[in-house]
Amino acid sequence: MWGLGDNIYQRPFIQMLSERTTVYLETPWPELYADLPNVRFVLGKRNLRTQLKNIARQDASRWSRVPRGVPTIALKVHYNLQHHSIIQEMANCFRIGDRVELSLPPQERWTVTFKPIAIIRPVTVRREWHNSARNPEPNYVNYCAEQLRQTHHVIVLADLEDGQEELVGNLPPHDTAWINGQVKADRLFALVQAADVLVGGVGWIVPAAVAARKRAFVVLGGQGGHNAPEKILAPWWKHRITFAEPDNFCRCINMRHSCQKTISNLAAHFTRFIGHNATI
């Protein structure tokens, strides 16, 4: 798996395997597994911009080769969400029971801010994976960001680049915007663990919030056949995620479908979320 969110989902399976044997893992996110024993990182090659940027940040000593002549079992991790959830599909790939819990590697504490931290993932489209159907309406995410600025230090995170990944709508209101991939992976994990709340559409913030035991307000768009809550969460996880679902949530699996994304009670839903989950 090369997606950041997919690697967070994958981490507990790698952890279980590494407790039994040496694991040679092809990943562009070695920081996510740096605390696990017996994990060796293999340098892969794919034309994925953000992932290649993170690979380029690694020291050459980070990478290993699978030794010749040693008995190995090769696993290709993948999933098809038409019938099962991400975790069920990964469990089938790893041939391990699926009742796993997500976690992030321990990190140094993030620098304290005067207000609680809110992480906002703006709505974007990527040339590599142009899933406009999954995206929520950007105005909904921007509304949440504007409300949070009254009580939080709002940080917008993205890796924008003309022609590669571009913003949909306006940049959410914020106090800090790191929107060109400035935050390295290990610092990203530290920031998530320091945050009070995360807001955005379906993506890496969902498993990250579960792993860090953080509250999150996830605004759904469309393509629910692959991105409905039951597809991206396990029923036994004690998470703090609230989903804002469109009035007519489209259950298609088409990445370019013109799904209906109107959420008529978004403001009231977000107000209840903030009031119920408040920690300040």
VENMO-V209570 format. One record per backbone hydrogen bond with DSSP energy under -1.0 kcal/mol. NH is the residue of the N-H (numbers start at 0). CO is the residue of the C=O. E is the energy in kcal/mol with one decimal. If there is no record, write none. Layout:
# VENMO-V209570
nh=NH co=CO e=E
nh=NH co=CO e=E
This chain:
# VENMO-V209570
nh=6 co=2 e=-1.9
nh=7 co=3 e=-1.7
nh=8 co=4 e=-2.2
nh=9 co=5 e=-1.9
nh=10 co=6 e=-1.5
nh=13 co=9 e=-1.8
nh=14 co=10 e=-2.6
nh=15 co=11 e=-2.1
nh=16 co=12 e=-2.3
nh=17 co=13 e=-2.7
nh=18 co=14 e=-1.0
nh=19 co=16 e=-1.8
nh=20 co=16 e=-2.1
nh=22 co=37 e=-3.1
nh=24 co=39 e=-3.2
nh=31 co=28 e=-1.5
nh=32 co=29 e=-1.7
nh=35 co=32 e=-2.1
nh=39 co=22 e=-3.5
nh=41 co=24 e=-2.8
nh=47 co=45 e=-1.6
nh=51 co=47 e=-2.6
nh=52 co=48 e=-2.0
nh=53 co=49 e=-1.7
nh=54 co=50 e=-2.2
nh=55 co=51 e=-2.2
nh=57 co=54 e=-1.7
nh=61 co=58 e=-2.2
nh=62 co=59 e=-1.3
nh=63 co=40 e=-3.7
nh=85 co=230 e=-2.6
nh=88 co=84 e=-2.4
nh=89 co=85 e=-2.6
nh=90 co=86 e=-2.5
nh=91 co=87 e=-1.7
nh=92 co=88 e=-1.7
nh=93 co=89 e=-2.8
nh=94 co=90 e=-1.4
nh=95 co=90 e=-1.5
nh=99 co=97 e=-2.3
nh=117 co=152 e=-2.4
nh=118 co=196 e=-2.5
nh=119 co=154 e=-3.0
nh=120 co=198 e=-2.8
nh=124 co=165 e=-2.2
nh=126 co=163 e=-3.4
nh=130 co=128 e=-2.1
nh=131 co=129 e=-1.0
nh=132 co=254 e=-2.4
nh=139 co=136 e=-1.4
nh=141 co=137 e=-2.5
nh=142 co=138 e=-2.1
nh=143 co=139 e=-2.0
nh=144 co=140 e=-2.2
nh=145 co=141 e=-2.3
nh=146 co=142 e=-2.2
nh=147 co=143 e=-2.3
nh=148 co=144 e=-1.4
nh=149 co=146 e=-1.3
nh=150 co=147 e=-1.6
nh=151 co=147 e=-2.9
nh=152 co=115 e=-3.2
nh=154 co=117 e=-3.2
nh=155 co=175 e=-2.5
nh=156 co=119 e=-2.3
nh=157 co=177 e=-2.0
nh=159 co=178 e=-3.2
nh=160 co=164 e=-2.8
nh=163 co=160 e=-2.5
nh=164 co=160 e=-2.3
nh=165 co=124 e=-2.4
nh=167 co=122 e=-2.9
nh=174 co=153 e=-2.6
nh=175 co=153 e=-2.2
nh=177 co=155 e=-2.7
nh=180 co=157 e=-2.1
nh=187 co=183 e=-2.4
nh=188 co=184 e=-2.3
nh=189 co=185 e=-1.7
nh=190 co=186 e=-2.4
nh=191 co=187 e=-2.5
nh=192 co=188 e=-2.1
nh=193 co=189 e=-1.2
nh=194 co=190 e=-1.2
nh=195 co=116 e=-3.0
nh=196 co=116 e=-1.5
nh=197 co=214 e=-1.5
nh=198 co=118 e=-2.6
nh=199 co=216 e=-1.5
nh=205 co=202 e=-1.6
nh=207 co=203 e=-2.1
nh=208 co=204 e=-2.3
nh=209 co=205 e=-2.0
nh=210 co=206 e=-2.8
nh=211 co=207 e=-2.2
nh=213 co=208 e=-2.7
nh=215 co=239 e=-1.9
nh=216 co=197 e=-2.6
nh=217 co=241 e=-2.7
nh=218 co=199 e=-2.4
nh=219 co=243 e=-2.4
nh=221 co=132 e=-1.2
nh=223 co=249 e=-3.1
nh=224 co=251 e=-2.1
nh=225 co=222 e=-1.7
nh=226 co=222 e=-1.3
nh=227 co=223 e=-1.6
nh=230 co=227 e=-2.0
nh=231 co=227 e=-1.1
nh=232 co=228 e=-1.5
nh=236 co=233 e=-1.6
nh=238 co=236 e=-1.3
nh=241 co=215 e=-2.8
nh=243 co=217 e=-2.6
nh=246 co=261 e=-3.1
nh=256 co=253 e=-1.4
nh=258 co=256 e=-1.8
nh=265 co=262 e=-1.4
nh=268 co=264 e=-2.5
nh=269 co=265 e=-2.6
nh=270 co=266 e=-2.2
nh=271 co=267 e=-2.1
nh=272 co=268 e=-2.0
nh=273 co=269 e=-2.6
nh=274 co=270 e=-2.3
nh=275 co=271 e=-2.7
nh=276 co=272 e=-2.1
